Amino acid sequence: MTKRIFSSILLFSTIAALSAMALITALLNRISTERYAAELRDSCTLIASALEQSGMSYLERTDFGDMRVTWIAAGGRVIFDSEENPGNLKNHADRTEVAEAFRNGTGVSSRYSSTMMDTTLNFAQRLTDGSVLRVSGVHPSFMRQMSTMATPMLILLLGTAVLSLLYAFISAKRIIKPINGIDLDHPDIRSSYTELAPLLTKLRDQNGMVNRQLEELRQSRDQFNLITESMNEGIIIADPKTSILACNSAAMKLLGAEESTSEKHRSIFSLNRSAGFRKCIQNAMGGVSSRCILPTGSSGEECEIIASPVNAPDALSGIVVLVFDVTERRQLEAMRREFTSNVSHELKTPLTVIYGSADMLASGMVRPEDVAEFASSIRSESDRLIKLIEDIVSLSKLDEERITDQEDVDLYELSGEILRRLSPMAEKRSVTCLLSGKHIVYSGSRTILDEIITNMCSNAIKYNKDGGNMEVRIGQSGSHTTITVSDTGIGIPPGQLDRIFERFYRADKSRSKKIEGTGLGLSIVKHGAEYHGGTVSAESTPGKGSIFTVTL
């Protein structure tokens, strides 16, 4: 109501103010134009008189200010122009004011510029020699003067608006005060007009229903958010236009998306720019369930995308996308395939030797003096086969954590026993074995700890230089116990340090073929350390040696 009263008063006041201002401006413009034309005429008369007396020299030395002075010969050729080079001007004989001056002695014309909103007034006077002197000046047009009045008009309009608003406010305040006092959330039928009672009753009932629905919706939303945010799997819900309706943090993390891209109404394609993801989503938008595997990181991380359409009776209502981290699963599958391949190869080699030697013995193709050599070969390969199977069984137990023996083990004494056990191997290579540190008792599996130290020491001897040194040091750092084995051997290339704990992996394959071993020793060391909640690390300089440290 206040708005309607205000609009009516403002419209009337605006029309009246604009009309009055336009009328006044038009009248002032007419008076101003006539006065300016008289000034041009007087100026033209004075300049013509001076020109008659002094000639061209007067025109050349005089500054005419805002006026433009042009001297035109009897044929229309421009002799002088105060603003332009006469040689660049066309013949002026056909100009209205000039032609009129040639005929009648004086001539007047005006030209309006819509671009500049100015009017150019021209007054021409014929001289005694038949030439014509023209004086021109620019005078603001009616539209220009109207534009200069914009600020006063705006002030007037603002004043009118303020007065109109004030009047409307005073007039409507008494009428609308009871209505404005209604509490729309809790309407009281008794506090308003009787005529509004049915409306307020309906409003109160609707408020109650809306509040109940909002509370149910809020509870459902909170429950949905709680469930999805506690999931390790990602979930995304999008509408038929691919705008995100819901997206949990797990989906953002797995897809490598920035946090801002999870905002609602953003395109689902902004979560991941890969072609596989786009194709999977497009298939779901086409009504076909789809799945794909996406690489999502620089370290080999992968996730599985399952996109399914949500179909209404007559159209697609959206899609649901599930995101699973399959990095570990696919890595385990790859490791299993590689392990199977390696085991097959490692088993095949000694079995081939055993079978070949036994076959030759059985067929009588071996000379009596060579039988012992063939038997030794069969025994050597059998020992290798047994050692390989034992290592595989040990790794299997560590993987399944089926080792239960726990006891207090003096690591210093255990290391001494192992070095004495390996002394024949060391003497064969002239490797000096040292033991340092202190007696530290650790509660763990003696079997596993024995295998850890044995494998590290065995490698330090096998991959050492003839006449080299190796040392076992038992130490303690805070609450951690360390077993460090160092050697002066061939070392390991830096690019292979992160792979030496893989099963069947050997850094120097050309040399490793000459050295007996199953390729599982360091893998047993790693799994044994992890069984005790520890870690293993390696440092190496090619040609100088290596240092292996197990931290428990």
Summary of the structure (lengths in Angstrom):
residues: 552
radius of gyration: 51.8
end to end distance: 83.1
largest distance: 153.8
contacts: 1606
relative contact order: 0.05
helix: 53%
strand: 21%
